[in-house]
Amino acid sequence: MEGDEILQTYKDKQTLAKVMELHEFMKQFSYRTKRSSGSRYYLICVVEDCTWFLRSFRINNSNIFKIRKYYDIHTYSIKDQVYERRQGMTKVVAGLILGNYVDTKRIYTPNDIVSDMMREHGISLDYHQAWRAKIKAVKILRGDPTESYQKIPGYLYMLKKHYRGSVVNWKKTEENRFLYAFVALDASIRGWKYCRSIVVVDGAALKSLYGGTMLTVSTNQHGENYCSSYYSNKNFRDAYVIPVEPLPCESTWKIPREVLDEVVLPPDSK
């Protein structure tokens, strides 16, 4: 990507911007936007009087952006370079480590990030920078845990509407902070009559920003002595014969305005 005249094109301006963010990180410098519009994208170095710049434009009426000129020579001191490259690093590192958080069972710590960035990219990070990058990466993949609580009323409304006969309830504090939610699907309620009234209660600690415990209640299906002699294969099939169809795509949900406007804040931090 070096030279005065280059012909590189990108599918849109956003893609070009992401490429430049990664390039900034790899080259260990910082730029700023001098001009940006629907048809132009012009970058210069953050250091005053530095000669580095990039000019690009949109091709005709398409979304494609083409780099017209790119001058990849910096004219500033090493001191300026070291200082400026520290800015805006978290966002780029988060993009590089996203794949390490797709599998929720994998443990990838800030110390792992520090080691990988030095080994793979020659970039030195401290623990706090790596921690912020981890938080940002997880937020990109799974959303903001604080904002997700606002979706609870709509989600539970759809559960109750889609699975008619289900028992769905939730409660919040006087300060609008989430307290608990209870869900018993209609299929489970109707299947209960084929089970003996013996239940197993289990709790799983939620390892998230706000913590909490997920409680599950179920019957035991293994062994006649534990459940009862009448727990035959037929009764087992009858208990689970009622199908449970998944909720439709969220983009198709029709939720009343009063439900959407319900204010739900996250619980007090653990």
Backbone hydrogen bonds in HBPLUS format (Angstrom, degrees):
<---DONOR---> <-ACCEPTOR-->    atom                        ^
c    i                          cat <-CA-CA->   ^        H-A-AA   ^      H-
h    n   atom  resd res      DA  || num        DHA   H-A  angle D-A-AA Bond
n    s   type  num  typ     dist DA aas  dist angle  dist       angle   num
A0070-TYR N   A0004-ASP O   3.15 MM  66  4.99 148.3  2.25 117.9 127.4     1
A0067-ILE N   A0008-GLN O   2.96 MM  59  5.73 167.0  1.98 169.1 173.4     2
A0010-TYR N   A0065-PHE O   2.74 MM  55  5.24 152.8  1.81 155.0 164.1     3
A0065-PHE N   A0010-TYR O   2.88 MM  55  5.24 154.6  1.94 147.7 155.2     4
A0016-LEU N   A0012-ASP O   3.29 MM   4  6.63 161.9  2.33 148.7 153.1     5
A0017-ALA N   A0013-LYS O   2.94 MM   4  6.18 156.3  1.99 150.8 157.5     6
A0018-LYS N   A0014-GLN O   3.05 MM   4  6.33 153.7  2.12 146.5 152.6     7
A0019-VAL N   A0015-THR O   3.00 MM   4  6.28 156.0  2.06 150.4 157.1     8
A0020-MET N   A0016-LEU O   2.98 MM   4  6.23 155.5  2.04 149.9 156.3     9
A0021-GLU N   A0017-ALA O   3.00 MM   4  6.27 145.1  2.13 142.5 152.1    10
A0022-LEU N   A0018-LYS O   3.12 MM   4  6.42 157.4  2.18 147.9 152.6    11
A0023-HIS N   A0019-VAL O   2.92 MM   4  6.16 157.1  1.97 146.5 153.8    12
A0024-GLU N   A0020-MET O   2.83 MM   4  5.94 154.8  1.89 144.5 151.0    13
A0025-PHE N   A0021-GLU O   3.10 MM   4  6.34 152.9  2.18 140.7 147.5    14
A0026-MET N   A0022-LEU O   2.92 MM   4  6.20 164.5  1.94 155.8 159.3    15
A0027-LYS N   A0023-HIS O   2.93 MM   4  6.01 156.5  1.99 150.0 156.0    16
A0028-GLN N   A0024-GLU O   2.92 MM   4  5.81 115.6  2.34 132.8 147.7    17
A0029-PHE N   A0024-GLU O   3.21 MM   5  5.51 160.9  2.25 146.5 152.3    18
A0028-GLN N   A0025-PHE O   3.25 MM   3  5.02 143.8  2.39  92.8 103.2    19
A0046-VAL N   A0030-SER O   3.16 MM  16  5.91 164.0  2.19 137.0 133.6    20
A0032-ARG N   A0044-ILE O   2.75 MM  12  5.61 160.8  1.79 168.6 174.7    21
A0044-ILE N   A0032-ARG O   3.00 MM  12  5.61 164.9  2.02 163.1 168.0    22
A0034-LYS N   A0042-TYR O   2.86 MM   8  5.56 150.7  1.94 147.3 156.0    23
A0035-ARG N   A0042-TYR O   3.25 MM   7  4.96 163.8  2.28 134.2 134.7    24
A0042-TYR N   A0035-ARG O   2.78 MM   7  4.96 164.9  1.80 163.2 161.2    25
A0037-SER N   A0040-ARG O   2.89 MM   3  5.10 163.5  1.92 149.2 145.9    26
A0058-ARG N   A0039-SER O   2.96 MM  19  4.75 149.4  2.05 128.8 129.2    27
A0041-TYR N   A0056-SER O   3.14 MM  15  5.21 153.6  2.21 138.1 133.7    28
A0056-SER N   A0041-TYR O   2.98 MM  15  5.21 139.4  2.15 140.5 152.3    29
A0043-LEU N   A0054-LEU O   2.86 MM  11  5.09 160.3  1.90 149.6 156.0    30
A0054-LEU N   A0043-LEU O   2.94 MM  11  5.09 153.3  2.02 141.4 142.0    31
A0050-CYS N   A0047-VAL O   3.16 MM   3  5.67 158.4  2.21 135.5 134.7    32
A0053-PHE N   A0071-TYR O   3.27 MM  18  5.41 152.6  2.35 134.7 141.5    33
A0071-TYR N   A0053-PHE O   2.97 MM  18  5.41 162.7  2.00 151.8 157.5    34
A0055-ARG N   A0069-LYS O   2.79 MM  14  5.18 163.6  1.81 159.0 159.8    35
A0068-ARG N   A0055-ARG O   2.74 MM  13  5.60 145.8  1.86 138.9 150.6    36
A0069-LYS N   A0055-ARG O   3.22 MM  14  5.18 158.7  2.27 133.0 139.1    37
A0057-PHE N   A0066-LYS O   2.91 MM   9  5.51 153.0  1.99 147.9 153.9    38
A0066-LYS N   A0057-PHE O   2.82 MM   9  5.51 165.8  1.84 160.7 162.2    39
A0059-ILE N   A0064-ILE O   2.90 MM   5  5.75 161.4  1.94 159.8 164.2    40
A0062-SER N   A0059-ILE O   3.06 MM   3  5.89 153.8  2.13 150.1 153.3    41
A0081-GLN N   A0077-SER O   3.10 MM   4  6.44 157.2  2.16 146.5 153.2    42
A0082-VAL N   A0078-ILE O   2.92 MM   4  6.15 166.0  1.94 158.0 159.6    43
A0083-TYR N   A0079-LYS O   3.15 MM   4  6.31 160.2  2.20 146.8 152.2    44
A0084-GLU N   A0080-ASP O   2.94 MM   4  6.05 173.3  1.94 156.7 158.6    45
A0085-ARG N   A0081-GLN O   3.08 MM   4  6.06 157.0  2.14 150.3 155.6    46
A0086-ARG N   A0083-TYR O   3.40 MM   3  5.94 159.3  2.45 111.0 116.6    47
A0087-GLN N   A0084-GLU O   3.16 MM   3  5.85 165.3  2.19 120.2 124.3    48
A0093-VAL N   A0089-MET O   3.06 MM   4  6.27 170.9  2.07 164.4 167.2    49
A0094-ALA N   A0090-THR O   2.92 MM   4  6.05 157.1  1.97 150.7 157.3    50
A0095-GLY N   A0091-LYS O   3.23 MM   4  6.51 149.3  2.33 138.8 145.9    51
A0096-LEU N   A0092-VAL O   3.11 MM   4  6.46 146.2  2.23 145.9 155.3    52
A0096-LEU N   A0093-VAL O   3.07 MM   3  5.05 120.0  2.45  94.6 109.8    53
A0097-ILE N   A0093-VAL O   3.08 MM   4  6.32 142.2  2.23 151.0 160.5    54
A0100-ASN N   A0097-ILE O   2.99 MM   3  5.60 150.7  2.08 119.5 128.0    55
A0101-TYR N   A0098-LEU O   2.98 MM   3  5.75 169.8  1.99 126.7 130.0    56
A0106-ARG N   A0103-ASP O   3.08 MM   3  5.61 157.2  2.13 114.8 121.6    57
A0112-ASP N   A0109-THR O   2.95 MM   3  5.10 124.3  2.27 100.5 115.1    58
A0113-ILE N   A0109-THR O   3.08 MM   4  6.52 149.6  2.18 147.4 156.3    59
A0114-VAL N   A0110-PRO O   2.94 MM   4  6.27 160.1  1.98 152.8 157.1    60
A0115-SER N   A0111-ASN O   3.09 MM   4  6.29 162.5  2.12 144.9 149.0    61
A0116-ASP N   A0112-ASP O   2.89 MM   4  6.08 165.2  1.92 152.7 156.9    62
A0117-MET N   A0113-ILE O   2.90 MM   4  5.98 165.1  1.92 156.7 160.4    63
A0118-MET N   A0114-VAL O   3.24 MM   4  6.38 154.5  2.31 143.0 149.2    64
A0119-ARG N   A0115-SER O   2.95 MM   4  6.11 164.1  1.98 150.8 155.8    65
A0120-GLU N   A0116-ASP O   2.79 MM   4  5.67 169.0  1.80 151.8 155.7    66
A0121-HIS N   A0117-MET O   3.00 MM   4  5.27 144.5  2.13 122.7 133.0    67
A0123-ILE N   A0117-MET O   3.11 MM   6  5.42 170.6  2.12 126.1 123.5    68
A0122-GLY N   A0118-MET O   3.02 MM   4  4.26 133.8  2.24 107.8 115.6    69
A0130-ALA N   A0126-ASP O   3.13 MM   4  6.42 161.6  2.16 155.0 160.3    70
A0131-TRP N   A0127-TYR O   2.85 MM   4  6.10 151.2  1.94 148.5 157.3    71
A0132-ARG N   A0128-HIS O   3.00 MM   4  6.22 160.7  2.04 146.8 150.9    72
A0133-ALA N   A0129-GLN O   3.02 MM   4  6.24 151.6  2.10 144.0 152.1    73
A0134-LYS N   A0130-ALA O   2.94 MM   4  6.20 151.7  2.02 145.7 153.2    74
A0135-ILE N   A0131-TRP O   3.01 MM   4  6.32 164.1  2.04 154.3 157.4    75
A0136-LYS N   A0132-ARG O   3.02 MM   4  6.19 157.8  2.07 144.9 150.9    76
A0137-ALA N   A0133-ALA O   2.92 MM   4  6.10 156.4  1.98 147.5 153.9    77
A0138-VAL N   A0134-LYS O   2.99 MM   4  6.19 168.1  2.00 158.3 160.6    78
A0139-LYS N   A0135-ILE O   3.02 MM   4  6.14 150.4  2.11 140.6 149.2    79
A0140-ILE N   A0136-LYS O   2.96 MM   4  6.21 148.6  2.06 145.2 153.1    80
A0141-LEU N   A0137-ALA O   3.12 MM   4  6.43 155.6  2.18 148.5 154.3    81
A0142-ARG N   A0138-VAL O   2.85 MM   4  5.92 166.1  1.87 154.5 158.6    82
A0143-GLY N   A0139-LYS O   2.72 MM   4  4.54 131.8  1.95 128.1 132.6    83
A0148-SER N   A0144-ASP O   3.00 MM   4  6.19 143.4  2.13 152.7 164.1    84
A0150-GLN N   A0147-GLU O   3.07 MM   3  5.67 146.0  2.19 114.6 123.2    85
A0151-LYS N   A0148-SER O   3.00 MM   3  5.42 155.0  2.06 110.1 118.0    86
A0152-ILE N   A0149-TYR O   3.20 MM   3  5.45 161.4  2.24 107.7 113.3    87
A0155-TYR N   A0151-LYS O   3.02 MM   4  6.18 162.7  2.05 158.9 164.4    88
A0156-LEU N   A0152-ILE O   2.93 MM   4  6.07 172.4  1.94 164.7 165.8    89
A0157-TYR N   A0153-PRO O   2.95 MM   4  6.02 147.0  2.06 140.2 150.0    90
A0158-MET N   A0154-GLY O   3.04 MM   4  6.28 155.3  2.11 145.8 151.2    91
A0159-LEU N   A0155-TYR O   3.00 MM   4  6.33 150.2  2.09 145.9 154.7    92
A0160-LYS N   A0156-LEU O   3.07 MM   4  6.27 164.0  2.09 148.3 151.2    93
A0161-LYS N   A0157-TYR O   2.97 MM   4  6.17 150.7  2.06 144.4 153.3    94
A0162-HIS N   A0158-MET O   2.81 MM   4  5.78 164.1  1.83 150.1 154.4    95
A0163-TYR N   A0159-LEU O   2.92 MM   4  5.79 163.0  1.95 146.7 152.2    96
A0166-SER N   A0163-TYR O   3.08 MM   3  5.83 147.4  2.19 143.6 146.6    97
A0167-VAL N   A0184-ALA O   2.91 MM  17  5.11 161.5  1.94 149.8 152.1    98
A0184-ALA N   A0167-VAL O   2.87 MM  17  5.11 146.9  1.98 147.7 156.0    99
A0169-ASN N   A0182-PHE O   2.92 MM  13  5.16 163.2  1.95 150.5 153.9   100
A0182-PHE N   A0169-ASN O   2.65 MM  13  5.16 167.4  1.66 162.7 162.1   101
A0171-LYS N   A0180-TYR O   2.92 MM   9  5.56 157.7  1.97 157.1 158.2   102
A0179-LEU N   A0171-LYS O   2.92 MM   8  5.54 150.6  2.01 152.1 146.9   103
A0180-TYR N   A0171-LYS O   3.29 MM   9  5.56 156.6  2.35 138.2 142.2   104
A0173-THR N   A0177-ARG O   2.79 MM   4  5.18 157.8  1.84 142.7 148.3   105
A0176-ASN N   A0173-THR O   2.90 MM   3  5.13 152.3  1.98 116.8 117.5   106
A0265-LEU N   A0176-ASN O   2.71 MM  89  5.76 176.8  1.71 159.2 159.1   107
A0178-PHE N   A0265-LEU O   2.86 MM  87  6.02 162.2  1.89 167.6 164.3   108
A0188-SER N   A0185-LEU O   3.04 MM   3  5.42 122.7  2.38 106.1 119.7   109
A0189-ILE N   A0185-LEU O   3.05 MM   4  6.40 153.3  2.12 150.8 159.2   110
A0190-ARG N   A0186-ASP O   2.92 MM   4  6.14 164.9  1.94 159.8 162.0   111
A0191-GLY N   A0187-ALA O   3.02 MM   4  6.07 144.3  2.15 136.6 146.5   112
A0192-TRP N   A0189-ILE O   3.28 MM   3  5.29 146.3  2.41  96.3 105.9   113
A0194-TYR N   A0191-GLY O   3.17 MM   3  5.82 160.0  2.21 116.6 122.5   114
A0195-CYS N   A0192-TRP O   2.89 MM   3  5.26 163.0  1.92 118.6 121.9   115
A0198-ILE N   A0196-ARG O   2.60 MM   2  5.59 143.6  1.73 108.6  96.9   116
A0200-VAL N   A0218-SER O   2.61 MM  18  5.27 158.0  1.65 162.2 170.2   117
A0218-SER N   A0200-VAL O   2.98 MM  18  5.27 155.8  2.04 141.3 149.0   118
A0202-ASP N   A0216-THR O   2.95 MM  14  5.39 161.2  1.98 155.2 160.9   119
A0216-THR N   A0202-ASP O   2.87 MM  14  5.39 161.9  1.90 156.9 162.6   120
A0204-ALA N   A0214-MET O   2.92 MM  10  5.19 154.1  1.99 136.0 144.3   121
A0214-MET N   A0204-ALA O   2.90 MM  10  5.19 166.2  1.92 148.7 149.3   122
A0206-LEU N   A0212-GLY O   2.92 MM   6  5.36 177.7  1.92 141.8 142.6   123
A0211-GLY N   A0208-SER O   3.34 MM   3  5.04 144.6  2.47  92.6 102.6   124
A0227-CYS N   A0223-GLY O   3.25 MM   4  6.51 171.6  2.26 155.7 157.6   125
A0228-SER N   A0224-GLU O   2.83 MM   4  5.03 130.7  2.07 128.8 144.1   126
A0231-TYR N   A0228-SER O   3.24 MM   3  5.55 165.0  2.26 109.2 112.7   127
A0232-SER N   A0230-TYR O   2.80 MM   2  5.49 128.5  2.06 110.7  94.6   128
A0236-PHE N   A0232-SER O   2.96 MM   4  6.24 153.1  2.03 147.3 155.7   129
A0237-ARG N   A0233-ASN O   2.94 MM   4  6.21 156.6  1.99 146.8 152.2   130
A0238-ASP N   A0234-LYS O   2.83 MM   4  6.11 159.6  1.87 152.9 159.3   131
A0239-ALA N   A0235-ASN O   2.92 MM   4  6.07 146.7  2.04 143.7 151.7   132
A0240-TYR N   A0237-ARG O   3.13 MM   3  5.37 135.0  2.35 101.0 112.7   133
A0252-THR N   A0249-CYS O   2.91 MM   3  5.67 163.8  1.94 124.7 130.0   134
A0253-TRP N   A0250-GLU O   3.17 MM   3  5.33 164.4  2.19 109.2 114.1   135
A0259-VAL N   A0256-PRO O   3.07 MM   3  5.44 136.0  2.27 105.8 117.4   136
A0260-LEU N   A0256-PRO O   3.15 MM   4  6.54 160.2  2.20 151.7 157.3   137
A0261-ASP N   A0257-ARG O   2.87 MM   4  6.03 145.0  1.99 150.0 159.7   138
A0262-GLU N   A0259-VAL O   3.19 MM   3  5.35 159.7  2.23 104.8 111.0   139
